[in-house]
Amino acid sequence: MVKIILGVVIGAAIGGTIGYFGKCATGTCPLTSNPYIGAIYGGVIGLLFTSLK
């Protein structure tokens, strides 16, 4: 359980950082439109990586 939570937190942190520094000028980029969306995408990807066996 801790492994999954840690994966989501790390993924959200990385996604939020990418969303903050890689802002899209038009707002059409789903991952880099803002830090919150980037954190959500990163958390989901982190969850997927940690749930693999």
N, C-alpha and C positions, 0 to 999 in steps of 0.2 A: 504494500500500500504506500509506503514511504517512497519507494522507487517511482511510482506513478506520479505522486504529488510533486516530487522533485523534478521529474521530467517536464511536467506542465509549467512549473514555475520558471525553470530555465528557458524553456521554449517561449514563454510569454515575455521574459526579459529580453531575449534576443529579438523577438518579433517587434516588441515595443521600441527597441533601439533602432532597428531598421526602419520602422515607421517614422521615428523622430528625425533621423538624419537623412533619410531618402525620400523626403516629401515629393510627391508628384505635383507638377505645376498645374495640371488640368483637373486633378482629383479623380481621374478615372482608373487609376491603378489601385486594385483592391488591397494589396499588401502594404503599399506605402502611402495610402491616402492620409492617414494620421496614426499617431502612436497607439491609440486604443484598438483600432482595427488590426494593426500589426501584432499587438499583444494577443488578441483573440486567435488570429491565424497561427501565431507561434505556439500558443498553448495547445491548440488542437494538433498541430504537427508534433509537438513534444509528447502529447498523449499517445499518438499513433506509434511513435518510435519506442516508447517505453512499454507499450502493450504487446509489441512483437516478441515472440519467443524464440 
